[in-house]
Amino acid sequence: MALNLDDYYLPASLQEATELLQRYGAGAMVVAGGTFVHGLEVRGLLTETVALVDISRLGLRGIGASSKGGVSIQALTTLAEVAAAPLIGKNPALAAINDALHYPPRQILNAATVGGCVAAAAPLYDLPAAFLALDGQVQTSLAGRQRSIPLDEFFVGLFESALQRGEIITAIDIPAPAARTASAFLKLETNANDLSLLNVAVRLTLDKAGNCADCRIILGGGVGETYVRATGAEAALRGQAAGEAGFAAAAAAVVDDFEAVEDHRASAAYRRHIAQVYVRRTLATALARLG
Ligand SMILES: Cc1cc2nc3c(=O)[nH]c(=O)nc-3n(C[C@H](O)[C@H](O)[C@H](O)COP(=O)(O)OP(=O)(O)OC[C@H]3O[C@@H](n4cnc5c(N)ncnc54)[C@H](O)[C@@H]3O)c2cc1C
């Protein structure tokens, strides 16, 4: 199919970007790092798009402490910049973020942006799973109005998000973690350029006695149209001593939390098996980070 692209814009302000997105409506597409958009283009999937609105000159880049002790990552920050950020790298509670950035190839890390990674709403991507485990919030702007969307409510289907037409992600905020919290992420791929067969992100908070006071377990990859919160596995672990027996209970419960996908890359039975192994391993990694 032919590409109907007529116009390419490089707005210098959010307001200008918004005006362009409103003017072109369904015919406009935002571009940030362009790595996902390029994939759409080469597959002939941009036939409805007549204007690209490149937001890479809007600023919106950098990582800082947010007002309530959390971290705010602006939307146009590249994945490589996140991986290099001391504010994230030194904090065991946020370690799932760095784990997730271990996988994409260097060219993607350098070009892809945090906002694009989330906005694509592709459950095969790694970083959004980590953000979900950390209770992330998506900050957006639409025609001068700002809103905050919990990531829990952001992903509504395959390539479908809660964003309205013309709405731009401005930042991803991660709230301050509770004391005695660590996180971890693990992905199964068939080769270094592969998207996940399955991925798991966890956040673990212990009480003073070493029991699991709270946890988050997120599955991505071959688990359906979007990410899955493994609530059964979380319930099996909450209140248990953090250690092998509790992690095994969570792993046993996780198979009832999702419908494993069966495709040419892996059988559903294999994905169910890997989910159990990876839930145990990511929890053990998070626990080890708590010393
Ligand atoms: C070879 C290759 C290997 C990869 N490997 C991995 C991997 O190992 N792990 C992994 O997780 N991912 C991987 N990816 C996917 C990669 O993470 C995404 O392509 C990337 O994060 C998208 O970000 P971007 O800035 O390039 O987005 P773009 O391509 O610019 O945009 C993506 C989508 O989001 C929209 N958008 C972008 N920014 C905003 C915004 N601020 N507000 C609203 N909408 C916006 C665009 O309109 C588009 O629909 C890989 C991709 C490639 C091509």
The ligand as an SDF file (V2000), in Angstrom:
LIG
                    3D

 53 58  0  0  0  0  0  0  0  0999 V2000
   15.0920   -3.7310   16.1840 C   0  0  0  0  0  0  0  0  0  0  0  0
   14.2200   -3.4140   17.3840 C   0  0  0  0  0  0  0  0  0  0  0  0
   14.4810   -4.0580   18.5680 C   0  0  0  0  0  0  0  0  0  0  0  0
   13.7030   -3.7670   19.6920 C   0  0  0  0  0  0  0  0  0  0  0  0
   13.9560   -4.4340   20.8670 N   0  0  0  0  0  0  0  0  0  0  0  0
   13.2180   -4.1550   21.9360 C   0  0  0  0  0  0  0  0  0  0  0  0
   13.4610   -4.8310   23.1650 C   0  0  0  0  0  0  0  0  0  0  0  0
   14.3470   -5.6620   23.2990 O   0  0  0  0  0  0  0  0  0  0  0  0
   12.6630   -4.5130   24.2310 N   0  0  0  0  0  0  0  0  0  0  0  0
   11.6750   -3.5670   24.1230 C   0  0  0  0  0  0  0  0  0  0  0  0
   10.9890   -3.3100   25.1170 O   0  0  0  0  0  0  0  0  0  0  0  0
   11.4150   -2.9320   22.9850 N   0  0  0  0  0  0  0  0  0  0  0  0
   12.1540   -3.2080   21.8870 C   0  0  0  0  0  0  0  0  0  0  0  0
   11.8780   -2.5700   20.7270 N   0  0  0  0  0  0  0  0  0  0  0  0
   10.7400   -1.6270   20.6740 C   0  0  0  0  0  0  0  0  0  0  0  0
   11.1460   -0.2310   21.1100 C   0  0  0  0  0  0  0  0  0  0  0  0
   11.2500   -0.2060   22.5230 O   0  0  0  0  0  0  0  0  0  0  0  0
   10.0610    0.7590   20.6360 C   0  0  0  0  0  0  0  0  0  0  0  0
   10.0610    0.7640   19.2240 O   0  0  0  0  0  0  0  0  0  0  0  0
   10.3230    2.1540   21.1840 C   0  0  0  0  0  0  0  0  0  0  0  0
   10.3020    2.1780   22.5910 O   0  0  0  0  0  0  0  0  0  0  0  0
    9.2890    3.1520   20.6930 C   0  0  0  0  0  0  0  0  0  0  0  0
    9.7050    4.4450   21.1170 O   0  0  0  0  0  0  0  0  0  0  0  0
    9.9200    5.6110   20.0550 P   0  0  0  0  0  0  0  0  0  0  0  0
   10.2920    6.8470   20.7880 O   0  0  0  0  0  0  0  0  0  0  0  0
   10.8200    5.1930   18.9550 O   0  0  0  0  0  0  0  0  0  0  0  0
    8.4240    5.7400   19.5370 O   0  0  0  0  0  0  0  0  0  0  0  0
    7.8480    6.2040   18.1280 P   0  0  0  0  0  0  0  0  0  0  0  0
    8.1200    5.1740   17.0960 O   0  0  0  0  0  0  0  0  0  0  0  0
    8.2370    7.5930   17.8220 O   0  0  0  0  0  0  0  0  0  0  0  0
    6.2880    6.2100   18.5170 O   0  0  0  0  0  0  0  0  0  0  0  0
    5.6460    5.0420   19.0130 C   0  0  0  0  0  0  0  0  0  0  0  0
    4.1340    5.3020   19.1180 C   0  0  0  0  0  0  0  0  0  0  0  0
    3.8580    6.1860   20.1940 O   0  0  0  0  0  0  0  0  0  0  0  0
    3.3140    7.4250   19.7360 C   0  0  0  0  0  0  0  0  0  0  0  0
    4.0350    8.4310   20.5340 N   0  0  0  0  0  0  0  0  0  0  0  0
    5.3750    8.5880   20.6500 C   0  0  0  0  0  0  0  0  0  0  0  0
    5.6790    9.4690   21.6000 N   0  0  0  0  0  0  0  0  0  0  0  0
    4.5010    9.9100   22.0970 C   0  0  0  0  0  0  0  0  0  0  0  0
    4.1380   10.8290   23.1340 C   0  0  0  0  0  0  0  0  0  0  0  0
    5.0610   11.4800   23.8710 N   0  0  0  0  0  0  0  0  0  0  0  0
    2.8200   11.0370   23.3590 N   0  0  0  0  0  0  0  0  0  0  0  0
    1.8760   10.3930   22.6430 C   0  0  0  0  0  0  0  0  0  0  0  0
    2.1530    9.4870   21.6850 N   0  0  0  0  0  0  0  0  0  0  0  0
    3.4450    9.2560   21.4140 C   0  0  0  0  0  0  0  0  0  0  0  0
    3.5610    7.4580   18.2390 C   0  0  0  0  0  0  0  0  0  0  0  0
    2.5260    8.1600   17.5640 O   0  0  0  0  0  0  0  0  0  0  0  0
    3.5270    5.9740   17.8940 C   0  0  0  0  0  0  0  0  0  0  0  0
    2.1950    5.5140   17.7930 O   0  0  0  0  0  0  0  0  0  0  0  0
   12.6380   -2.8260   19.6030 C   0  0  0  0  0  0  0  0  0  0  0  0
   12.3990   -2.1620   18.3930 C   0  0  0  0  0  0  0  0  0  0  0  0
   13.1740   -2.4440   17.2780 C   0  0  0  0  0  0  0  0  0  0  0  0
   12.8890   -1.7090   15.9940 C   0  0  0  0  0  0  0  0  0  0  0  0
  1  2  1  0
  2  3  1  0
  2 52  2  0
  3  4  2  0
  4  5  1  0
  4 50  1  0
  5  6  2  0
  6  7  1  0
  6 13  1  0
  7  8  2  0
  7  9  1  0
  9 10  1  0
 10 11  2  0
 10 12  1  0
 12 13  2  0
 13 14  1  0
 14 15  1  0
 14 50  1  0
 15 16  1  0
 16 17  1  0
 16 18  1  0
 18 19  1  0
 18 20  1  0
 20 21  1  0
 20 22  1  0
 22 23  1  0
 23 24  1  0
 24 25  2  0
 24 26  1  0
 24 27  1  0
 27 28  1  0
 28 29  2  0
 28 30  1  0
 28 31  1  0
 31 32  1  0
 32 33  1  0
 33 34  1  0
 33 48  1  0
 34 35  1  0
 35 36  1  0
 35 46  1  0
 36 37  1  0
 36 45  1  0
 37 38  2  0
 38 39  1  0
 39 40  1  0
 39 45  2  0
 40 41  1  0
 40 42  2  0
 42 43  1  0
 43 44  2  0
 44 45  1  0
 46 47  1  0
 46 48  1  0
 48 49  1  0
 50 51  2  0
 51 52  1  0
 52 53  1  0
M  END
$$$$
